[in-house]
């Protein structure tokens, strides 16, 4: 990293010796060498777009001009741009929903946090944010006694009298983890960190907190308790159906009074949302997936039993045998749910079935969510070495030193591209070609080999075999300067959760049958 910084003439500040405060300690150390009035924070894997400063700094300039005219207007402490990722997350990829479902973190970054920001209390999510240096200094730097220094820093800046805003358009993108172990450990750290920070900030008793900020913080705190609630939702009908154990003892009308308002309000709020980022059922799947692994850490952290060590999220996206082990809680709950559903309805007819309809409904609902969770945990094979980006640019290819033949790219990655020609020229697989791409007034050149030819003979897949460092940098600019438009910004309303379920069940049944057939053929040999 130091050599790379020197190559691009960027100042590199090493980690201080004996640092025990992880990311917060590193940043606080670096702040000693920085005097700029604005500070930008990125995670190591995040890549800012060319427009990042152009679209963020003006917020501070405008706020300063307004503040000079009216000192009742609070100064802007930080601006949070969305967390954005150029690869499909574990939910999108493992459920074959890269084209129909949004990234799981989009709902908070591009919806909830925008609402927080409209009240001047956007949450700092750890990366892709611009800070006023004076705001950081006013709170004594990044907090070091929590696992989520980002969350606590943002709140402390608000308490110091600064506002915080959030924007909806991505200005950078990075890599989201795909391995289930990494995803779970990341969320456990976030959950424990928020509980720690809530304790540090005294969110219920702190008189300095405005009521809007307090409401936002309580909402964030209670979100991490929703996974314990989800576990109760899953277990309650199972325990009643199998062993007549009542976690909830309530009559129909009281249940309607207590449950229906929240349920209907949730539908109303989601229906009134200006975005279609995530539906209620996808939210239930996310909650079900995390519930077995988050309810206990949240409970322990609330009791003061802490995880003190900060662990950086491993974003190596390879699948491993650990995925099978992480799927055990979902499999156990799935089997119990099926047993309860069959046992509860076996031998019942007519009005007896109607009497238990609510229990059966919840058992079926949880069965669907647990089925998705199993498929997420067991994963899907990752074949690509690098992510593809939808990038359409003009270019040409040259074969055997002949005339340049025009073409247009369809998508591009670090390792190759897919391109289209106006008419077929019959390129064979294995043919070596020389490529020129024309982008932003520059020409990107490299050599490659045709690796794939589609049926129409006008589309070809090419692997890059040789490229100079200068052309590689220009290619990186073409690829990473903008979000990956192959991934959706909104949920596909035409693809219901049941369509996704049928597709996934069908795929896994066919895949299992192919594996059985392959095993039989191997045994015969």
TAURLIN-V457495 format. One record per pair of residues at least 6 apart in sequence whose C-alpha atoms are under 7 Angstrom apart, sorted by the first residue. I is the first residue (numbers start at 0). J is the second residue. D is the distance in whole Angstrom. If there is no record, write none. Layout:
# TAURLIN-V457495
I/J/D + I/J/D
This chain:
# TAURLIN-V457495
1/11/6 + 4/10/7 + 4/11/6 + 12/29/6 + 14/25/6 + 15/25/7 + 15/28/7 + 18/24/6 + 20/143/5 + 21/309/6 + 23/141/5 + 23/142/6 + 23/143/6 + 23/148/6 + 24/143/7 + 27/140/6 + 27/141/6 + 36/131/6 + 36/132/5 + 37/129/7 + 37/130/6 + 37/131/5 + 37/132/5 + 38/129/6 + 38/130/5 + 38/131/6 + 38/132/6 + 39/128/6 + 39/129/4 + 39/130/6 + 40/126/5 + 40/127/6 + 40/128/6 + 40/129/7 + 41/126/4 + 41/127/5 + 42/126/5 + 44/173/5 + 44/174/6 + 45/171/6 + 45/172/5 + 45/173/4 + 46/171/5 + 46/172/5 + 46/173/6 + 47/170/6 + 47/171/4 + 47/172/7 + 48/170/5 + 48/171/5 + 48/480/5 + 48/481/6 + 49/480/6 + 50/170/7 + 51/170/5 + 59/75/6 + 62/74/7 + 62/75/6 + 63/74/7 + 66/72/5 + 66/73/7 + 66/74/7 + 73/160/7 + 73/161/6 + 73/162/6 + 74/161/5 + 74/162/6 + 75/161/6 + 75/162/5 + 75/163/6 + 76/130/6 + 76/131/5 + 76/134/5 + 76/156/6 + 76/161/5 + 76/162/6 + 76/163/6 + 77/128/7 + 77/129/5 + 77/130/4 + 77/131/6 + 77/163/5 + 77/164/7 + 78/128/6 + 78/129/5 + 78/130/7 + 78/163/6 + 78/164/5 + 78/165/6 + 79/123/6 + 79/127/6 + 79/128/4 + 79/129/7 + 79/164/6 + 79/165/5 + 79/166/6 + 80/127/6 + 80/128/6 + 80/165/6 + 80/166/5 + 80/167/7 + 80/169/6 + 80/170/7 + 81/108/5 + 81/109/6 + 81/166/7 + 81/167/6 + 81/168/7 + 81/169/5 + 82/108/6 + 82/127/7 + 83/169/6 + 83/171/6 + 83/172/5 + 83/173/6 + 84/172/5 + 84/173/5 + 84/174/5 + 84/175/6 + 85/172/6 + 85/173/6 + 85/174/6 + 85/482/6 + 85/483/5 + 86/174/6 + 86/175/7 + 86/386/6 + 87/97/6 + 87/102/7 + 88/102/6 + 88/175/6 + 88/176/7 + 88/177/6 + 89/177/5 + 89/375/7 + 90/375/6 + 91/97/5 + 91/100/6 + 91/102/7 + 93/374/7 + 93/375/5 + 93/378/5 + 93/379/5 + 94/374/7 + 94/375/6 + 94/503/7 + 97/486/6 + 98/486/6 + 98/487/6 + 99/487/7 + 99/490/6 + 99/491/5 + 99/494/7 + 100/487/7 + 100/489/7 + 100/490/5 + 100/491/6 + 101/276/6 + 101/277/7 + 101/487/6 + 101/488/6 + 101/489/6 + 101/490/6 + 105/276/7 + 106/276/6 + 106/277/6 + 109/167/5 + 112/121/6 + 112/122/6 + 112/165/6 + 113/165/5 + 113/166/6 + 113/167/7 + 115/121/5 + 116/163/6 + 116/164/4 + 116/165/5 + 117/164/7 + 119/162/5 + 119/163/5 + 119/164/6 + 120/157/7 + 120/162/6 + 120/163/5 + 120/164/7 + 120/212/6 + 121/163/5 + 121/164/5 + 121/165/6 + 122/150/6 + 122/153/6 + 123/149/6 + 123/150/5 + 123/153/5 + 124/149/6 + 124/150/6 + 125/149/5 + 127/171/7 + 134/156/6 + 137/159/7 + 138/155/6 + 138/156/6 + 138/159/7 + 141/148/6 + 141/152/6 + 142/148/5 + 142/151/7 + 142/152/6 + 145/192/6 + 145/195/6 + 145/196/6 + 146/188/6 + 146/192/4 + 146/309/6 + 147/189/6 + 147/192/5 + 147/193/6 + 151/196/6 + 158/207/7 + 158/208/6 + 172/482/7 + 175/314/7 + 176/182/6 + 176/314/5 + 176/315/7 + 176/316/6 + 177/316/5 + 178/316/5 + 178/317/6 + 178/318/6 + 179/322/6 + 179/376/6 + 181/312/6 + 181/313/6 + 181/314/7 + 185/312/6 + 187/293/6 + 187/296/7 + 190/223/6 + 190/297/6 + 191/296/7 + 191/297/6 + 191/300/6 + 193/220/7 + 194/220/7 + 194/300/7 + 194/301/6 + 202/213/6 + 202/216/7 + 223/297/7 + 224/294/7 + 224/297/7 + 226/286/6 + 226/289/7 + 226/290/4 + 226/293/6 + 226/294/5 + 227/290/7 + 227/294/5 + 229/286/7 + 229/287/7 + 229/290/6 + 230/290/6 + 233/365/6 + 235/246/6 + 236/358/6 + 236/361/7 + 236/362/6 + 237/335/7 + 237/336/6 + 237/339/6 + 238/244/5 + 239/245/6 + 240/339/5 + 240/343/5 + 241/339/5 + 241/342/7 + 275/489/5 + 275/490/6 + 276/488/7 + 276/489/5 + 276/490/5 + 277/490/6 + 284/368/5 + 284/371/7 + 284/372/7 + 287/368/6 + 287/369/7 + 288/372/5 + 291/328/7 + 322/376/6 + 322/377/5 + 323/377/6 + 325/376/6 + 326/373/6 + 326/376/5 + 326/377/6 + 329/369/6 + 329/372/7 + 329/373/6 + 330/373/7 + 333/366/6 + 333/369/6 + 336/362/6 + 336/366/6 + 340/359/6 + 340/362/6 + 344/352/7 + 385/412/6 + 385/413/6 + 385/414/7 + 386/412/6 + 387/410/6 + 387/411/5 + 387/412/5 + 388/410/5 + 388/411/5 + 388/412/6 + 388/478/6 + 388/483/5 + 388/484/7 + 388/485/6 + 389/409/6 + 389/410/4 + 389/411/7 + 389/483/6 + 389/484/6 + 389/485/6 + 390/408/7 + 390/409/6 + 390/410/5 + 390/411/6 + 391/407/6 + 391/408/5 + 391/409/5 + 391/410/7 + 392/407/6 + 392/408/5 + 392/436/7 + 392/437/7 + 392/438/7 + 393/406/6 + 393/407/5 + 393/408/7 + 393/436/6 + 393/437/6 + 394/405/6 + 394/406/5 + 394/407/6 + 394/435/5 + 394/436/4 + 394/437/6 + 395/403/6 + 395/404/5 + 395/405/4 + 395/406/5 + 395/434/6 + 395/435/5 + 395/436/7 + 396/403/5 + 396/404/5 + 396/405/7 + 396/432/6 + 396/433/6 + 396/434/5 + 396/435/6 + 397/403/5 + 397/404/6 + 397/432/6 + 397/433/5 + 397/434/6 + 398/432/5 + 398/433/7 + 405/420/7 + 406/418/7 + 406/419/6 + 406/420/5 + 406/421/7 + 407/418/6 + 407/419/5 + 407/420/7 + 408/416/7 + 408/417/6 + 408/418/4 + 408/419/6 + 409/417/5 + 409/418/5 + 409/419/7 + 410/416/6 + 410/417/5 + 411/417/6 + 411/478/7 + 412/478/7 + 414/462/6 + 414/463/6 + 415/461/5 + 415/462/4 + 415/463/5 + 416/460/6 + 416/461/5 + 416/462/7 + 417/459/6 + 417/460/5 + 417/461/6 + 418/458/6 + 418/459/6 + 418/460/7 + 419/457/5 + 419/458/4 + 419/459/7 + 420/457/5 + 420/458/7 + 421/457/7 + 422/457/6 + 423/456/5 + 423/457/5 + 425/456/6 + 428/449/5 + 428/450/5 + 428/451/6 + 428/452/7 + 429/448/6 + 429/449/5 + 429/450/6 + 430/448/6 + 430/449/5 + 431/447/6 + 431/448/4 + 431/449/7 + 432/446/6 + 432/447/5 + 432/448/6 + 433/445/6 + 433/446/5 + 433/447/6 + 434/444/6 + 434/445/5 + 434/446/6 + 435/442/6 + 435/443/6 + 435/444/5 + 435/445/7 + 436/442/6 + 436/443/5 + 436/444/7 + 437/443/6 + 443/470/5 + 443/473/6 + 443/474/7 + 444/470/6 + 445/465/6 + 445/466/5 + 446/463/6 + 446/464/6 + 446/465/5 + 446/466/7 + 447/461/6 + 447/462/5 + 447/463/4 + 447/464/5 + 447/465/7 + 448/461/6 + 448/462/5 + 448/463/7 + 448/464/7 + 449/459/7 + 449/460/6 + 449/461/5 + 449/462/6 + 450/460/6 + 450/461/5 + 450/462/6 + 451/459/5 + 451/460/5 + 451/461/7 + 452/458/6 + 452/459/5 + 452/460/6 + 453/459/6
